[in-house]
Amino acid sequence: MVGGSKPINSKTKKIHLKTSFEQPKLGLFFNKYLWGENMISLLLTMKRLLGAILKNMKDPVFKSLVTTLTLILLSGTLFYRGIEGWSWLDSFYFAVISLMPTSASTGLVPSMTISKVFTMIYLVVGIGVMVGALAMIGKSVLKFDDKEMKRSKKKPNN
């Protein structure tokens, strides 16, 4: 029988299934998930991302995209803080997450008509700028990975 705490009989042993999830011990969680292979992967990804951003900062088009994106995020944060009365963190969070090309839900919804009109214009303008910046970063990350691959092929194996 699946579920509950009733045993499942097999020829070699009995297995007890539990329907409730147990909370992992905090130490085990940190050791296994945060400092294991996942953390190494995260650190290597962050290295590539920061390398791509720093490389792109030399490009005047990327600088203008970042400056424009910063001004858009600032205007969104100030607008939602002033008109909707949200906290600074909620306003900034909504301003950022709204421009991400995902379907993430914030739980925050503009309630006033002027806020809804602003949000429509904000999204049309902001998403274009955000996608442009993310595309340049992605292109640079791929170039960085290509250079790393070529460099590793040139090294002789010892």
TORTORPA-481058 format. One record per atom (N, C-alpha, C, O, CB): x, y, z; residue in three letters. Coordinates in steps of 0.02 Angstrom, whole numbers, padded with zeros to 5 digits, always signed. Glycine has a CB too. Layout:
XYZala;...
REM end
This chain:
+00043-00059+00000met;+00000+00000+00000met;+00044+00062+00000met;+00092+00065+00039met;-00048+00000+00061met;+00031+00110-00041val;+00070+00170-00046val;+00041+00223+00000val;-00020+00233+00001val;+00074+00196-00119val;+00084+00256+00039gly;+00062+00309+00084gly;+00052+00284+00155gly;+00056+00224+00168gly;-00002+00340+00059gly;+00037+00330+00200gly;+00029+00312+00270gly;+00093+00285+00299gly;+00147+00300+00275gly;-00027+00261+00278gly;+00085+00246+00352ser;+00145+00216+00382ser;+00141+00141+00378ser;+00174+00106+00418ser;+00153+00239+00455ser;+00102+00114+00332lys;+00095+00042+00324lys;+00154+00015+00285lys;+00176+00046+00236lys;+00028+00024+00290lys;+00180-00041+00305pro;+00239-00069+00271pro;+00223-00098+00203pro;+00167-00122+00191pro;+00272-00122+00314pro;+00272-00095+00158ile;+00268-00129+00094ile;+00313-00190+00100ile;+00372-00184+00115ile;+00291-00082+00034ile;+00285-00249+00089asn;+00323-00311+00096asn;+00359-00326+00032asn;+00331-00321-00023asn;+00278-00369+00116asn;+00422-00344+00038ser;+00459-00370-00019ser;+00493-00433+00006ser;+00491-00448+00065ser;+00511-00317-00047ser;+00524-00469-00038lys;+00555-00531-00018lys;+00615-00521+00028lys;+00629-00564+00070lys;+00578-00569-00080lys;+00649-00464+00023thr;+00709-00454+00062thr;+00700-00410+00123thr;+00734-00420+00173thr;+00761-00425+00019thr;+00655-00360+00121lys;+00648-00315+00177lys;+00581-00279+00175lys;+00545-00282+00125lys;+00704-00264+00178lys;+00564-00246+00229lys;+00504-00206+00234lys;+00523-00132+00229lys;+00572-00111+00259lys;+00465-00220+00301lys;+00484-00095+00191ile;+00497-00024+00182ile;+00437+00015+00208ile;+00380-00001+00190ile;+00511-00006+00107ile;+00448+00063+00251his;+00395+00105+00277his;+00394+00171+00239his;+00445+00205+00236his;+00403+00116+00354his;+00337+00189+00212leu;+00330+00252+00177leu;+00295+00302+00222leu;+00248+00283+00257leu;+00292+00244+00110leu;+00316+00363+00223lys;+00285+00415+00262lys;+00252+00465+00216lys;+00279+00481+00163lys;+00336+00450+00308lys;+00194+00490+00236thr;+00159+00539+00194thr;+00180+00610+00210thr;+00172+00655+00168thr;+00084+00532+00202thr;+00207+00622+00269ser;+00228+00690+00286ser;+00302+00697+00274ser;+00341+00649+00282ser;+00210+00707+00360ser;+00322+00757+00256phe;+00392+00770+00244phe;+00426+00791+00309phe;+00398+00829+00348phe;+00401+00825+00190phe;+00485+00764+00320glu;+00523+00783+00379glu;+00566+00843+00363glu;+00592+00849+00307glu;+00566+00724+00405glu;+00574+00887+00411gln;+00618+00945+00403gln;+00690+00922+00408gln;+00708+00887+00455gln;+00602+01000+00456gln;+00732+00940+00358pro;+00803+00920+00364pro;+00837+00960+00419pro;+00819+01017+00433pro;+00839+00931+00297pro;+00887+00929+00448lys;+00925+00965+00499lys;+00964+01020+00464lys;+00990+01011+00409lys;+00974+00917+00537lys;+00967+01078+00496leu;+00996+01137+00465leu;+01069+01126+00445leu;+01090+01147+00391leu;+00991+01197+00511leu;+01108+01094+00488gly;+01179+01082+00474gly;+01188+01038+00413gly;+01230+01052+00370gly;+01213+01050+00533gly;+01148+00986+00408leu;+01151+00941+00351leu;+01132+00978+00287leu;+01162+00968+00235leu;+01106+00880+00361leu;+01081+01020+00292phe;+01059+01059+00234phe;+01115+01103+00208phe;+01130+01103+00148phe;+00998+01102+00252phe;+01147+01141+00253phe;+01200+01186+00232phe;+01260+01147+00204phe;+01288+01166+00153phe;+01223+01229+00290phe;+01278+01093+00237asn;+01336+01055+00214asn;+01324+01023+00146asn;+01366+01025+00102asn;+01354+01003+00265asn;+01265+00992+00139lys;+01252+00954+00078lys;+01234+00998+00019lys;+01260+00988-00037lys;+01197+00905+00090lys;+01191+01048+00029tyr;+01164+01085-00027tyr;+01201+01151-00041tyr;+01210+01169-00099tyr;+01093+01100-00015tyr;+01223+01185+00010leu;+01254+01250-00001leu;+01329+01247-00011leu;+01357+01288-00047leu;+01238+01296+00055leu;+01362+01199+00019trp;+01435+01197+00015trp;+01460+01138-00026trp;+01520+01125-00027trp;+01465+01195+00083trp;+01415+01102-00058gly;+01435+01045-00099gly;+01446+01066-00171gly;+01469+01121-00185gly;+01383+00991-00095gly;+01429+01021-00215glu;+01439+01033-00287glu;+01398+01092-00312glu;+01419+01127-00357glu;+01421+00970-00326glu;+01340+01102-00282asn;+01297+01158-00304asn;+01331+01225-00292asn;+01325+01270-00332asn;+01230+01155-00268asn;+01365+01231-00236met;+01398+01294-00220met;+01456+01307-00268met;+01467+01364-00288met;+01423+01294-00148met;+01493+01256-00285ile;+01548+01264-00333ile;+01520+01286-00400ile;+01548+01331-00432ile;+01588+01197-00340ile;+01467+01254-00421ser;+01435+01273-00484ser;+01411+01345-00483ser;+01419+01383-00531ser;+01376+01226-00500ser;+01381+01365-00426leu;+01357+01434-00419leu;+01416+01483-00423leu;+01411+01534-00457leu;+01320+01443-00353leu;+01470+01468-00388leu;+01528+01513-00389leu;+01558+01519-00459leu;+01578+01574-00479leu;+01581+01488-00339leu;+01562+01464-00495leu;+01589+01467-00564leu;+01543+01506-00610leu;+01566+01543-00653leu;+01600+01396-00591leu;+01478+01498-00601thr;+01430+01536-00641thr;+01435+01610-00625thr;+01433+01652-00670thr;+01359+01510-00629thr;+01441+01627-00561met;+01447+01697-00541met;+01512+01727-00570met;+01513+01785-00590met;+01447+01704-00464met;+01565+01688-00571lys;+01628+01712-00601lys;+01619+01729-00674lys;+01641+01782-00698lys;+01684+01659-00592lys;+01585+01684-00711arg;+01572+01697-00782arg;+01528+01758-00792arg;+01540+01799-00836arg;+01541+01636-00815arg;+01476+01764-00750leu;+01429+01820-00756leu;+01464+01886-00742leu;+01456+01934-00780leu;+01370+01810-00709leu;+01501+01889-00687leu;+01536+01951-00670leu;+01589+01968-00722leu;+01599+02027-00738leu;+01568+01946-00601leu;+01623+01917-00748gly;+01672+01929-00801gly;+01639+01959-00863gly;+01667+02004-00895gly;+01708+01864-00819gly;+01580+01933-00880ala;+01544+01958-00939ala;+01521+02030-00927ala;+01525+02071-00973ala;+01484+01913-00955ala;+01496+02044-00867ile;+01473+02112-00852ile;+01531+02161-00855ile;+01526+02215-00883ile;+01439+02115-00783ile;+01588+02143-00825leu;+01646+02187-00825leu;+01672+02198-00896leu;+01692+02254-00914leu;+01702+02158-00781leu;+01672+02146-00936lys;+01694+02153-01005lys;+01647+02199-01044lys;+01669+02240-01084lys;+01698+02083-01040lys;+01582+02192-01032asn;+01533+02233-01067asn;+01534+02306-01045asn;+01512+02349-01082asn;+01464+02205-01058asn;+01559+02320-00986met;+01561+02389-00962met;+01606+02433-01006met;+01601+02495-01003met;+01586+02391-00890met;+01648+02403-01047lys;+01690+02442-01093lys;+01651+02463-01155lys;+01671+02509-01191lys;+01752+02400-01114lys;+01595+02429-01167asp;+01554+02444-01226asp;+01507+02502-01211asp;+01469+02498-01163asp;+01514+02381-01248asp;+01509+02556-01251pro;+01465+02614-01237pro;+01390+02598-01243pro;+01350+02628-01209pro;+01483+02670-01285pro;+01373+02550-01286val;+01302+02532-01292val;+01278+02498-01228val;+01224+02512-01204val;+01292+02484-01353val;+01320+02454-01201phe;+01302+02420-01138phe;+01297+02471-01081phe;+01252+02466-01039phe;+01353+02365-01122phe;+01344+02518-01079lys;+01342+02570-01027lys;+01277+02609-01031lys;+01247+02625-00979lys;+01402+02617-01034lys;+01256+02626-01092ser;+01194+02664-01098ser;+01133+02621-01079ser;+01086+02647-01049ser;+01186+02689-01170ser;+01135+02556-01094leu;+01081+02512-01073leu;+01077+02507-00997leu;+01022+02510-00968leu;+01090+02442-01103leu;+01134+02500-00965val;+01136+02495-00891val;+01112+02560-00859val;+01074+02559-00811val;+01207+02478-00866val;+01134+02616-00887thr;+01112+02681-00861thr;+01037+02690-00870thr;+01003+02712-00823thr;+01150+02738-00896thr;+01012+02673-00929thr;+00940+02679-00941thr;+00900+02632-00896thr;+00849+02651-00869thr;+00925+02663-01015thr;+00925+02571-00888leu;+00891+02522-00844leu;+00891+02547-00772leu;+00841+02539-00737leu;+00926+02454-00849leu;+00946+02576-00750thr;+00948+02603-00682thr;+00897+02659-00672thr;+00863+02661-00621thr;+01019+02629-00666thr;+00892+02703-00721leu;+00842+02757-00717leu;+00771+02730-00719leu;+00727+02756-00685leu;+00853+02807-00775leu;+00759+02679-00759ile;+00692+02649-00762ile;+00675+02617-00695ile;+00619+02626-00670ile;+00689+02596-00819ile;+00722+02580-00666leu;+00709+02548-00601leu;+00699+02601-00547leu;+00656+02592-00503leu;+00767+02502-00582leu;+00737+02654-00549leu;+00729+02708-00501leu;+00661+02741-00508leu;+00627+02754-00458leu;+00785+02761-00509leu;+00640+02755-00570ser;+00575+02786-00580ser;+00518+02740-00557ser;+00470+02763-00527ser;+00565+02805-00653ser;+00524+02675-00572gly;+00473+02627-00550gly;+00469+02623-00474gly;+00414+02622-00445gly;+00487+02560-00578gly;+00527+02620-00442thr;+00528+02615-00368thr;+00498+02677-00337thr;+00456+02672-00292thr;+00601+02606-00343thr;+00518+02736-00361leu;+00491+02798-00333leu;+00416+02805-00346leu;+00379+02828-00303leu;+00528+02859-00363leu;+00394+02784-00405phe;+00322+02788-00422phe;+00281+02744-00376phe;+00232+02767-00346phe;+00311+02769-00495phe;+00300+02680-00370tyr;+00261+02634-00329tyr;+00264+02652-00255tyr;+00216+02641-00218tyr;+00285+02563-00340tyr;+00320+02679-00234arg;+00326+02701-00164arg;+00280+02761-00152arg;+00245+02763-00101arg;+00400+02720-00148arg;+00280+02809-00197gly;+00240+02870-00187gly;+00166+02861-00200gly;+00125+02885-00161gly;+00266+02923-00231gly;+00148+02828-00254ile;+00077+02823-00274ile;+00042+02765-00238ile;-00012+02773-00211ile;+00072+02814-00350ile;+00073+02706-00239glu;+00041+02648-00208glu;+00053+02644-00133glu;+00016+02611-00097glu;+00067+02584-00241glu;+00105+02679-00109gly;+00119+02678-00038gly;+00153+02614-00014gly;+00151+02598+00046gly;+00056+02688+00000gly;+00184+02577-00060trp;+00219+02515-00041trp;+00284+02533-00006trp;+00308+02590-00011trp;+00232+02471-00103trp;+00313+02485+00029ser;+00378+02495+00061ser;+00431+02502+00007ser;+00420+02485-00051ser;+00395+02436+00110ser;+00490+02528+00027trp;+00544+02535-00022trp;+00563+02468-00051trp;+00574+02462-00112trp;+00606+02568+00012trp;+00567+02417-00009leu;+00586+02351-00033leu;+00534+02322-00081leu;+00551+02296-00134leu;+00597+02303+00026leu;+00470+02327-00062asp;+00417+02302-00107asp;+00416+02340-00173asp;+00407+02310-00226asp;+00348+02308-00072asp;+00425+02405-00170ser;+00426+02446-00231ser;+00484+02426-00277ser;+00474+02418-00337ser;+00430+02520-00214ser;+00543+02419-00249phe;+00601+02400-00289phe;+00593+02329-00315phe;+00609+02315-00373phe;+00666+02407-00247phe;+00569+02284-00273tyr;+00559+02215-00293tyr;+00511+02211-00352tyr;+00524+02176-00401tyr;+00533+02172-00234tyr;+00455+02246-00348phe;+00406+02246-00402phe;+00436+02276-00465phe;+00424+02251-00521phe;+00343+02284-00382phe;+00474+02330-00457ala;+00506+02363-00515ala;+00554+02315-00550ala;+00557+02314-00612ala;+00542+02427-00493ala;+00592+02277-00513val;+00642+02232-00543val;+00608+02170-00571val;+00619+02153-00629val;+00694+02211-00491val;+00567+02137-00531ile;+00539+02073-00552ile;+00490+02081-00610ile;+00480+02034-00649ile;+00505+02039-00494ile;+00460+02139-00616ser;+00414+02151-00672ser;+00450+02152-00739ser;+00422+02133-00790ser;+00377+02218-00662ser;+00513+02172-00738leu;+00552+02177-00800leu;+00588+02113-00819leu;+00615+02108-00873leu;+00602+02233-00794leu;+00588+02064-00773met;+00622+02001-00789met;+00579+01961-00838met;+00518+01958-00831met;+00634+01960-00724met;+00611+01932-00888pro;+00573+01894-00938pro;+00552+01825-00911pro;+00570+01774-00939pro;+00613+01885-01002pro;+00514+01826-00857thr;+00487+01764-00828thr;+00413+01776-00813thr;+00386+01830-00826thr;+00526+01743-00763thr;+00382+01726-00786ser;+00312+01734-00766ser;+00306+01733-00690ser;+00258+01707-00663ser;+00269+01678-00797ser;+00355+01761-00656ala;+00355+01763-00583ala;+00299+01809-00558ala;+00288+01863-00585ala;+00423+01786-00556ala;+00265+01786-00507ser;+00212+01826-00478ser;+00238+01858-00414ser;+00269+01825-00373ser;+00149+01783-00463ser;+00226+01922-00406thr;+00251+01958-00348thr;+00201+01961-00291thr;+00219+01972-00234thr;+00270+02028-00367thr;+00138+01950-00306gly;+00086+01958-00256gly;+00066+02031-00248gly;+00018+02046-00212gly;+00110+01930-00190gly;+00102+02075-00280leu;+00086+02146-00278leu;+00049+02165-00342leu;+00069+02145-00397leu;+00150+02189-00269leu;-00004+02203-00335val;-00043+02224-00394val;-00059+02298-00387val;-00086+02319-00335val;-00108+02181-00400val;-00043+02337-00437pro;-00062+02408-00434pro;-00138+02415-00428pro;-00175+02382-00465pro;-00036+02446-00497pro;-00160+02457-00382ser;-00232+02462-00369ser;-00264+02524-00400ser;-00325+02525-00411ser;-00244+02461-00295ser;-00225+02575-00414met;-00253+02637-00440met;-00248+02638-00517met;-00204+02606-00545met;-00216+02698-00411met;-00293+02673-00549thr;-00294+02677-00622thr;-00229+02707-00649thr;-00201+02680-00697thr;-00353+02720-00646thr;-00205+02759-00619ile;-00142+02790-00642ile;-00084+02742-00635ile;-00038+02742-00676ile;-00128+02855-00602ile;-00085+02701-00584ser;-00032+02651-00574ser;-00034+02597-00628ser;+00018+02574-00651ser;-00038+02618-00504ser;-00094+02578-00647lys;-00101+02527-00700lys;-00077+02554-00767lys;-00044+02518-00805lys;-00174+02504-00705lys;-00092+02616-00782val;-00069+02648-00844val;+00007+02654-00843val;+00041+02638-00892val;-00102+02718-00854val;+00034+02678-00786phe;+00106+02683-00780phe;+00140+02616-00789phe;+00190+02610-00824phe;+00125+02712-00711phe;+00111+02563-00758thr;+00141+02497-00762thr;+00142+02471-00834thr;+00191+02440-00854thr;+00102+02448-00718thr;+00090+02484-00873met;+00089+02462-00943met;+00145+02496-00982met;+00181+02463-01020met;+00021+02478-00975met;+00153+02561-00974ile;+00206+02597-01009ile;+00275+02575-00983ile;+00321+02565-01022ile;+00198+02674-01000ile;+00280+02568-00917tyr;+00342+02546-00885tyr;+00365+02479-00912tyr;+00424+02469-00925tyr;+00332+02542-00808tyr;+00318+02432-00920leu;+00336+02366-00945leu;+00356+02367-01018leu;+00404+02333-01037leu;+00278+02319-00935leu;+00321+02405-01059val;+00339+02408-01130val;+00409+02436-01139val;+00449+02408-01178val;+00288+02452-01169val;+00425+02489-01104val;+00491+02520-01110val;+00544+02478-01075val;+00597+02464-01102val;+00490+02591-01082val;+00529+02459-01013gly;+00579+02426-00971gly;+00598+02356-00994gly;+00657+02338-00990gly;+00553+02421-00902gly;+00550+02317-01019ile;+00566+02250-01041ile;+00613+02251-01100ile;+00659+02209-01105ile;+00502+02211-01058ile;+00604+02298-01146gly;+00649+02303-01203gly;+00720+02318-01181gly;+00768+02288-01207gly;+00625+02358-01250gly;+00728+02364-01135val;+00795+02381-01110val;+00825+02322-01072val;+00884+02307-01081val;+00792+02444-01065val;+00785+02289-01030met;+00810+02232-00991met;+00831+02175-01037met;+00884+02145-01026met;+00756+02208-00942met;+00792+02160-01087val;+00809+02106-01134val;+00872+02123-01172val;+00914+02080-01184val;+00750+02092-01182val;+00880+02186-01192gly;+00941+02207-01226gly;+01003+02197-01183gly;+01054+02172-01206gly;+00936+02279-01247gly;+00998+02217-01119ala;+01055+02209-01073ala;+01069+02135-01061ala;+01127+02115-01061ala;+01041+02246-01007ala;+01017+02095-01050leu;+01027+02023-01038leu;+01055+01989-01099leu;+01095+01942-01093leu;+00961+01991-01017leu;+01035+02010-01159ala;+01062+01980-01220ala;+01137+01995-01227ala;+01175+01951-01247ala;+01024+02007-01282ala;+01157+02056-01212met;+01228+02073-01216met;+01269+02033-01164met;+01324+02010-01179met;+01239+02148-01206met;+01242+02026-01105ile;+01277+01987-01053ile;+01281+01914-01074ile;+01334+01883-01067ile;+01240+01994-00984ile;+01226+01886-01100gly;+01226+01817-01122gly;+01276+01805-01178gly;+01310+01754-01178gly;+01157+01798-01145gly;+01279+01850-01225lys;+01327+01844-01280lys;+01398+01845-01254lys;+01441+01807-01277lys;+01317+01901-01331lys;+01411+01888-01206ser;+01478+01892-01177ser;+01495+01830-01137ser;+01552+01807-01138ser;+01483+01955-01133ser;+01447+01802-01102val;+01459+01740-01064val;+01476+01683-01112val;+01522+01644-01098val;+01397+01721-01021val;+01441+01679-01167leu;+01455+01626-01216leu;+01525+01634-01246leu;+01560+01585-01257leu;+01403+01626-01271leu;+01545+01696-01259lys;+01613+01708-01284lys;+01664+01689-01232lys;+01716+01660-01249lys;+01622+01782-01304lys;+01650+01703-01168phe;+01695+01686-01113phe;+01702+01610-01108phe;+01758+01585-01100phe;+01669+01716-01047phe;+01646+01574-01113asp;+01648+01501-01110asp;+01687+01473-01169asp;+01723+01424-01162asp;+01577+01472-01110asp;+01679+01503-01229asp;+01715+01480-01288asp;+01790+01489-01279asp;+01828+01444-01297asp;+01690+01518-01351asp;+01811+01546-01252lys;+01882+01558-01240lys;+01909+01508-01189lys;+01965+01483-01198lys;+01893+01629-01216lys;+01871+01494-01136glu;+01892+01446-01084glu;+01900+01376-01115glu;+01946+01340-01098glu;+01842+01444-01026glu;+01855+01357-01160met;+01857+01292-01191met;+01919+01286-01236met;+01953+01235-01237met;+01793+01279-01231met;+01932+01340-01274lys;+01991+01339-01318lys;+02055+01337-01277lys;+02103+01302-01295lys;+01991+01400-01364lys;+02056+01374-01222arg;+02115+01375-01179arg;+02127+01306-01148arg;+02185+01285-01142arg;+02107+01428-01124arg;+02075+01271-01127ser;+02083+01206-01096ser;+02105+01153-01148ser;+02138+01105-01129ser;+02018+01184-01063ser;+02087+01162-01211lys;+02108+01116-01263lys;+02182+01124-01280lys;+02215+01076-01299lys;+02066+01126-01326lys;+02208+01185-01272lys;+02278+01199-01288lys;+02325+01172-01234lys;+02383+01156-01249lys;+02289+01273-01296lys;+02301+01165-01171lys;+02344+01142-01118lys;+02358+01067-01127lys;+02312+01028-01139lys;+02312+01155-01049lys;+02422+01048-01121pro;+02437+00976-01126pro;+02416+00941-01061pro;+02423+00969-01007pro;+02513+00964-01140pro;+02392+00880-01068asn;+02373+00841-01009asn;+02435+00811-00978asn;+02475+00779-01013asn;+02323+00785-01027asn;+02444+00821-00914asn;+02502+00793-00879asn;+02483+00730-00842asn;+02525+00700-00810asn;+02531+00844-00830asn;
REM end
